[in-house]
Amino acid sequence: MTEIENFENLNAGDKHYKAYVGPPKKYDLVGAMQFNLLTAFGLRDYHKLLDIGCGSLRSGKILIPYLRKGNYYGVEPNKWLIDDGIKYELGEEIIALKAPSFSYSAEFDFGTFNEKFDYLMAQSIFSHAASAQIIKCLKEAKRVMKPECLFLATFVLGKESYSGSEWVYPACVTYTHDYVLKMIREQNLDAIKTKWLHPNGQSWYVIFHPEYRKSVAGILDTLFTANKIKSSFTDFLKKNK
């Protein structure tokens, strides 16, 4: 068997493009989750998306074909991950057709693209980052967010907030909900914790410019009311077979 066929036996953090970015058995599940979340929050093919920590294109392999040419932007310090994602998941033809842009910066430098974005995503980035790194990312993100931009990001919530100064990987760090909001609001941004489920127990937040709060609250209300109705209807069908 080849290395790729054997990836399920690896641990999160092992140097394989499907394992290095998280639990390898959940590779496709997490990628699909990100796509579903973004489209539920309104992402359409004409929008510009910045994928922070895009890794081996776990979600990029779905998002790049979906978005129009030139609308996907990925930041990932480990170039080999992107190279393997293209080689094993996407192929050079899709890259040529859709023309995604990549930056290999480890400093959350989003200005290199010279673009403003409709959506930003940081899946399991802040779950490994020190508060100073998160704040740097938020500051850079604000500079490239369009007025109605939505920034979807995960945190691992806990009773205490990580006080270290180093990136922690593959282990995760925790922050309290109040501290998450404090970091975000200090950058003159706002955020709401969503009810979107995550297979690794992380919490999704939607981050936005404060003046857009009413619109975001409306999106969340519509989205999760619809999910509640769907769940209730599913339960009804099960009970009335």
N, C-alpha and C positions, 0 to 999 in steps of 0.2 A: 504493500500500500504506500502511496505517496504521502508526503507530509501534509498536504491539503486534506486528503481523505481521513487522516488521523487526528484532525484538530480537536475533535470532541474530547479527547483524552488529556488535553492540555489544561493548565490552570490559568486563570486571569492574570495577565502580566507577563506570561511566557512570550518569547520572541517569535511569534507567528502572527501574521497580519489579522487573523480572526480572534486570537487569544490576547494579544497585547492590549486591546482596547476594552476588554471586559470578559465576562464569562462566555467562552466560545460557543456553548450550546444555545445561548440567547442572542447570538450575533444578528441573525435575520429578524428575530422578534423585535429587538430594540430598534433596528433600522426602520421596520414597518411602523412601529409606534411613533417615531419621530415624524414620519411622513403623514400619518393619520392625524397627529396633533396639529401640525402646521396647516394642513388643508382644512381641518375643522375650525381653525382660527382665521381662515380666509385666504391662505396662500393660493395663488393662481399662477398659471404659467408665465404671465407677463410681469410678475414681481421679481425684484432682485433680492436674493437671499445670501446672508453671510453665515457660514457654518463654522463656528469657532471650535477648534479642536476636532477637525473633520476626520482625523485618523485614517483608517484604510477604506474610507468612503462607505461605511456601514449604512448610513442613510443617503449618502451621495450617489450610490448606485441606483437609487430610486429617484432622487431629486434631480440629478443631472439630465436624465432622459425626459423627465417631466417638464422642466423649465425650458423656456425659450433660449435660443443660442445666446451665450454670454451673460446669463442671469444667475449662475451659480458661482459663489466665491468661497473658497475654503482656506482656513488657516490651520497649519499643522507643523510643529517644529521637527517632527520625525519624517523626513522626506521618503524614507523607505516604505512607510505605511501607505502613503499615497501611491507610490510606484507599484506596490503589490496590489493595492485595490484596483488600479487601472488594469494591471496585467491579468488578475484572476477573476475580477468581478465585472468590469465594464468593457474593456477593450479599447484599442486606439481609435477605432472607427467612430465610436460614440464621442470620444474626446474631440476628435477633429470636427465632428458634426455640431456638437453643442458648445465647444470652446469655453469650458470652465476656466476660472482663474484661481491660482494657488499662491499662497505665501507661506514660507517656511520659518517665519518669525516665532520666537518663544517669548516675545515681549508684548504681546497683545497690540501690535502696531497695525491698526486697520487702515491707516491713512495711505498706505502704499497702493491701495486699489484706486484711490481718487474717485470714490463712489459714495452715494448715499443709498441706504438700504430700506426696503419695506419690512423685512423680517431678519431677525438675528436668532441664532440658536446656539446654546452652550449646554450640551447633554453630558452630564458627568464630568464637568470641568471644575466647577466650584466645589465638588465633592472631594477634591484632592488639593485644593488651593488654600494658601494662607490668606488672611484677610487683606493684606497689602496687595497681593496679586489680584484678588477679586476686585478691589477698589480700582486698581490700574485698568483692569478690563472694563469696568463700568464707565470710567472716565473716557476711555477710547471709544467705547460703544456709543456713548452719548453724542460724540462728534460726528458719527456716521449714520445716526438714526434720522430718518425722515420724521416730520411732525407726527404722523400717525403710525409710525413703526411699532411693531410688537417684538419684544425680545423675550424668547422663551428659554428658561434656564432651570436646571435642577440643583437642589441642595439636599444634603442628608441632614435632617433635623435631629437634634438631640437636646439633652438637658444642659449641656455646656457648649461653649463656643471654642473652637480650636485657637490656641494662643501662640502657636509656633509661627516661624517665619519661612519655613521651607515647604516646597511641594512634596506631598506624600503620595506614594504610588508603589504597589497597587492597592494598599489600604486606603480607607476613606477617612475624612475628617467630618466633624459635625459642627453645626451652628444652631443657635436657638432661632425661632421664628422672629422674635423681636430684634435680634442682632442682624438677621438678614435684611429686614426692613430698614434698620438704621443705616447699614452700609449703602443701600440703594438710595434712600432719601437724602443722604448727605451729598449725593451727586446731583441733586435736584431732579431725580427721577422718582417714579412711584411704582408700586408692585402689588399684586394680589396673588395669594396662594390658590392654586386651582385644585380640583378634585380628580384630575387626570391620573389614572393609575400608571405605576411604573413597575416593571417586573423585578427590579432590584431594590424596591422600597424607598426610592428617592422621591422627593416632592417637586412638582413642577410649579414654577412661578412665572407669571407673565409680567414683564417690566415695560414701562411706557412713560411718555411725557405726562406730567401731572394733569395738564389740561384735557387729556384724553381719557381720564378715569371713568367718566360716565359712560362713554361708548364701550370701553373694555368691560365694565360691569354688566352692560347690556348683552354683550357677546357671551359672557360667562353664564348669565342667567338663562339665556336662550339655549345655549349648548347643553348645560347640565339639567335643565328642566326637560329637554327633549330626551336626554339619556335616561332620566328617571321614569318618564312615560314609557320608553321602550323597554326598560327593565321590568316595570310593572306589567306590561302587556305580555312579556315573555313568561313571567311567573304565572299569569292568568292562563296562558295556553298550556303550561305544564300541568296545572291543577285540573284542567278541563279537557284532557285527552279523550 
